[in-house]
């Protein structure tokens, strides 16, 4: 492979990665900041209480933040593997890393 082709492939790969990142950001039903706060909150509480295999902690936190579309946020997290509070941390948080 000649150097020009290698560079072209790098550019295509970078453009595809940027598009995927942009698409992900547009898919978020609330701000990245709200998700970060939620993950921190769950991390602290699950360490103390453990998981009851519901998303009750996440729901309460979203209500406290007065997120109007909390049902949409919960559905989005479930679509990304977060069916309960501990799965939100295990599966959803990794999308934000």
C-alpha positions as CSV (number, residue, x, y, z in Angstrom):
1,X,0.0,0.0,0.0
2,X,1.4,3.3,-1.0
3,X,1.7,6.2,1.6
4,X,-1.0,8.2,0.0
5,X,-3.5,5.3,0.2
6,X,-2.6,4.7,3.8
7,X,-3.2,8.4,4.7
8,X,-6.5,8.4,2.8
9,X,-7.7,5.3,4.8
10,X,-6.7,7.1,8.1
11,X,-8.7,10.1,7.1
12,X,-11.7,7.9,6.3
13,X,-11.4,6.1,9.6
14,X,-11.2,9.4,11.5
15,X,-14.2,10.8,9.7
16,X,-16.3,7.7,10.4
17,X,-15.3,7.8,14.1
18,X,-16.2,11.5,14.3
19,X,-19.6,10.8,12.7
20,X,-20.3,8.0,15.1
21,X,-19.4,10.2,18.1
22,X,-21.6,13.0,16.7
23,X,-24.5,10.6,16.1
24,X,-24.2,9.3,19.7
25,X,-24.3,12.8,21.1
26,X,-27.4,13.6,19.1
27,X,-29.1,10.4,20.4
28,X,-28.7,11.4,24.0
29,X,-32.1,12.2,25.6
30,X,-30.5,14.5,28.2
31,X,-27.2,16.2,28.5
32,X,-23.9,14.4,28.9
33,X,-23.5,16.3,32.2
34,X,-26.7,14.9,33.5
35,X,-25.5,11.4,32.7
36,X,-22.2,12.0,34.4
37,X,-24.0,13.2,37.5
38,X,-26.3,10.2,37.4
39,X,-23.3,7.8,37.1
40,X,-21.6,9.4,40.1
41,X,-24.8,9.3,42.1
42,X,-25.3,5.6,41.4
43,X,-21.7,4.8,42.1
44,X,-22.0,6.3,45.5
45,X,-25.3,4.8,46.5
46,X,-24.8,1.4,45.1
47,X,-21.6,1.1,47.1
48,X,-23.6,1.7,50.2
49,X,-26.9,0.0,49.4
50,X,-26.3,-2.5,46.6
51,X,-28.6,-3.0,43.7
52,X,-32.2,-4.1,44.1
53,X,-32.3,-5.0,40.4
54,X,-34.6,-2.0,39.5
55,X,-33.8,1.4,38.3
56,X,-35.3,3.1,41.3
57,X,-32.2,5.0,42.3
58,X,-31.8,6.4,38.7
59,X,-35.5,7.3,38.6
60,X,-35.4,9.1,41.9
61,X,-32.3,11.0,40.8
62,X,-33.8,12.0,37.5
63,X,-36.9,13.3,39.3
64,X,-34.6,15.3,41.7
65,X,-32.9,16.9,38.7
66,X,-36.4,17.7,37.4
67,X,-35.7,15.9,34.0
68,X,-38.9,16.3,32.2
69,X,-38.3,13.4,29.8
70,X,-37.1,11.0,32.4
71,X,-39.1,8.1,30.9
72,X,-37.2,8.7,27.6
73,X,-33.9,8.7,29.5
74,X,-34.8,5.4,31.2
75,X,-35.8,3.9,28.0
76,X,-32.6,5.0,26.3
77,X,-30.6,3.5,29.1
78,X,-32.5,0.2,28.8
79,X,-31.8,0.2,25.0
80,X,-28.1,0.5,25.9
81,X,-28.1,-2.3,28.5
82,X,-29.1,-0.4,31.6
83,X,-32.2,-2.3,32.9
84,X,-31.4,-1.7,36.6
85,X,-29.1,0.7,38.5
86,X,-26.1,-1.6,38.5
87,X,-26.4,-2.4,34.8
88,X,-26.6,1.4,34.1
89,X,-23.2,1.7,35.7
90,X,-21.8,-1.5,34.1
91,X,-23.2,-1.1,30.6
92,X,-24.3,2.5,29.9
93,X,-21.5,4.3,31.5
94,X,-19.0,2.7,29.2
95,X,-20.6,4.5,26.3
96,X,-19.4,7.8,27.8
97,X,-15.8,6.8,28.3
